[in-house]
Amino acid sequence: MKLKLLRISYFTILLAFTGLLIFSEIDFPKKSTPKKAKANPSFIDFYLLKKKNESGIIPGGLSRTWEKQTLIPNKTGDVLMDSVTELGPFTVGGRTRSIVIDHKNPQIMWLAAISGGVWKTNDGGASWFPINDQAPNLNVSYIEQNPFNENILYYCTGEGAGNSSGAPGDGIYKSTDRGQTFERLAASEIPAFDYGWKIISSPLDSHTFWVATGYAGLWKSEDAGASFKQVYVSNRPIYDIEIFSDGKILMGVNQLGLFMSNNGDSGTFTQVTAGLPISSTGRYEIAISPTNPSKVYLAIANNTNTALVGFYSSVDSGQTFVEKRNPSLDGGYYPFTWYCLIIGVRANNEDHVFIGSVNPMVSFDGGDNWVRAENSHADYHVY
């Protein structure tokens, strides 16, 4: 009888232990209450912040949420957002703010990194090496390749976002050997080019390009960088500027509005207001469909750049807009758009739109509906 009781006891303990293991594997929702963000968060505070939803709560069952991401294709095809592969550089490249894919060979790419300088790959991202690593300033904010001559590239410098890497640059740099070496343009050695946000090249003229700055307006060169002239005066950041194939320009000026010019010359920029809010706005981000230039998308932040006012689309090349669904309603998170906000359109489908800030959102119907992807690193700066 004692032996039988002993066996029963062992069996009972085994069942209880097995049950404990089973219940420990179940992903029960955990109760969590939102807490006020710290003024100077630690690494672990920031890590946990990335997992919180729009209510400031870390939801239970995150693994099941991640499984649903298998329904989200990326911009390059019908593969999954889950299958996005990091390409590096893995040797501390810096925060990537701009990428250029070579016009003739897609295996060749350059990236501009804040505090990391310019990096290049010749094998589609399998390996990277730094360019101009001994340059006096490595705060590279944007890089551009001439559409007529793949040997010519330009990059601007200076981090205007004002974060911990928010140091000034020292002008515009140019390469004439397909990005092997860069030299600073003498005409850009002025304070106006201490903070560069973007460079765009003319699709009509191989010698013309524009530089959008943080606090000195818009500048234009018509002689391949030998000289510059200011064509739009402002002390507000020009976060984004886009150009159409006919040379028409759309430009977003922080807290001022969206502006259009037929040729990018001084005195030709007029504000676009049809269908758009005209007050309490902040950062503007613009995307033109590669397959249908009449289709333009626009994201607008509020005047403190702490939320998204709205998402808009145009079917007449940016002359008028209609409001679409705000991705904030579906999980998009935009607490510091002064630091990161980007939109883009899929190369072969004008209705596939991407918007990124702290997290990425994707729409497959031109902004009428949005799907949230949770798997990638926080903060999106370039599409």
C-alpha positions, 0 to 999 in steps of 0.5 A, spaced: 500 500 500 505 504 501 508 503 494 502 504 491 501 511 494 508 513 493 507 512 486 501 516 486 504 521 489 510 521 484 505 521 478 501 527 481 507 531 482 509 529 475 502 532 472 503 538 476 510 540 473 507 538 466 501 543 467 506 548 470 510 548 464 504 548 459 501 554 462 508 557 462 508 557 455 501 560 453 502 567 451 497 570 456 495 577 455 499 581 460 495 587 464 499 593 463 498 601 464 501 606 460 506 610 464 508 617 463 514 617 458 521 619 462 525 626 460 531 622 459 529 615 457 534 609 458 536 604 453 531 599 456 526 604 457 526 606 449 526 598 448 520 598 451 517 604 448 518 601 441 513 595 443 508 600 446 501 601 442 498 608 440 495 608 448 502 607 451 500 599 453 505 593 451 499 588 448 499 581 450 499 576 444 505 580 440 507 573 437 500 572 434 500 579 431 507 578 428 504 572 425 499 576 421 505 580 418 505 574 413 499 578 409 504 584 408 507 584 401 513 589 401 514 594 395 519 590 391 514 584 389 509 579 393 514 576 398 513 578 405 515 584 409 517 579 414 523 577 409 526 583 409 533 582 410 538 587 413 544 589 408 548 593 413 553 596 413 555 592 419 561 595 421 557 602 424 555 605 418 551 610 422 544 612 421 542 612 414 538 618 411 539 617 403 540 611 398 542 611 391 542 605 386 546 606 380 542 608 374 546 602 370 548 597 375 543 596 381 548 592 384 552 598 386 549 603 391 551 608 395 548 610 402 549 617 406 549 616 413 549 621 419 555 621 423 557 615 418 559 618 412 558 615 405 558 608 404 558 604 397 557 597 395 559 593 389 555 587 390 548 588 392 549 590 399 553 583 401 559 588 403 560 595 404 566 600 404 566 607 406 568 613 402 571 619 403 572 616 411 577 622 412 573 627 410 572 633 415 565 632 416 561 625 416 554 628 417 552 626 410 544 627 410 543 626 402 546 623 396 544 624 389 546 621 382 546 625 376 541 622 371 545 624 365 552 622 367 552 616 372 559 618 374 557 625 377 554 624 384 553 630 389 551 629 397 550 635 402 551 635 409 549 637 416 543 634 421 538 638 421 533 634 425 536 636 432 537 630 435 544 627 439 547 627 432 544 634 430 551 637 428 552 642 422 555 640 416 560 644 411 557 644 404 556 640 398 561 635 395 561 632 388 564 626 385 566 625 378 569 618 378 562 614 380 563 615 387 570 613 388 572 620 391 568 626 393 571 633 393 567 639 397 564 645 392 568 651 393 561 655 392 558 651 398 563 653 403 558 658 406 553 658 412 547 657 408 549 649 406 551 647 414 544 644 414 542 640 407 536 636 407 535 634 400 538 635 393 534 634 386 537 634 379 534 637 373 531 631 368 532 636 363 539 639 364 545 635 366 548 642 369 542 644 374 540 641 381 537 644 387 539 644 394 533 644 400 536 647 406 534 647 414 534 654 415 536 658 409 531 656 403 532 653 397 538 654 392 539 652 385 546 651 381 546 651 373 553 650 372 554 643 376 556 646 382 560 652 380 556 657 383 549 657 387 543 662 387 538 662 392 531 661 389 526 661 395 528 665 402 525 661 408 528 660 415 524 654 416 526 647 414 525 644 407 524 637 409 522 635 402 522 637 395 520 633 388 521 634 381 517 632 375 519 629 368 517 636 365 521 640 371 516 642 375 517 642 382 513 641 389 516 643 395 514 642 402 516 648 407 515 646 415 509 650 418 508 654 411 505 649 406 506 646 400 509 650 394 509 649 386 514 652 381 514 650 374 521 651 373 524 652 380 526 659 379 526 665 384 519 668 384 515 662 381 513 658 387 506 659 389 502 655 395 498 649 393 491 650 398 486 646 394 484 640 399 489 641 404 489 644 411 493 651 411 494 652 418 497 648 424 501 644 419 509 642 420 513 637 416 511 635 409 513 629 405 511 628 398 511 622 393 510 622 386 508 615 382 514 613 378 509 609 373 503 615 373 506 622 375 499 625 375 498 621 382 502 624 388 501 623 395 502 627 401 503 626 408 503 632 413 504 633 420 502 638 425 505 644 427 509 641 433 511 635 429 508 630 434 502 627 430 500 626 423 495 631 421 493 627 415 494 623 408 492 626 401 493 624 394 492 628 388 491 625 381 493 632 377 500 632 379 499 636 385 495 641 383 489 639 388 488 634 393 483 629 397 484 627 404 485 619 404 485 615 411 490 617 416 494 611 418 494 613 425 487 610 425 490 604 424 496 603 428 501 608 425 505 612 430 508 619 429 510 622 435 516 626 433 516 627 425 521 632 426 526 627 426 523 621 422 517 621 416 518 618 409 513 616 404 514 612 397 510 609 392 511 602 389 515 602 382 510 599 378 503 600 382 501 607 383 496 604 389 501 601 393 504 606 398 509 606 404 509 611 410 514 610 415 516 614 421 517 610 428 513 604 425 512 602 417 505 602 414 503 600 407 496 601 403 494 597 397 489 602 395 492 609 394 491 610 402 484 608 403 486 603 408 492 601 411 496 595 414 501 595 420 508 592 420 511 591 426 517 587 425 523 592 423 527 597 427 524 603 429 525 610 425 524 610 418 528 616 414 528 613 407 524 609 402 
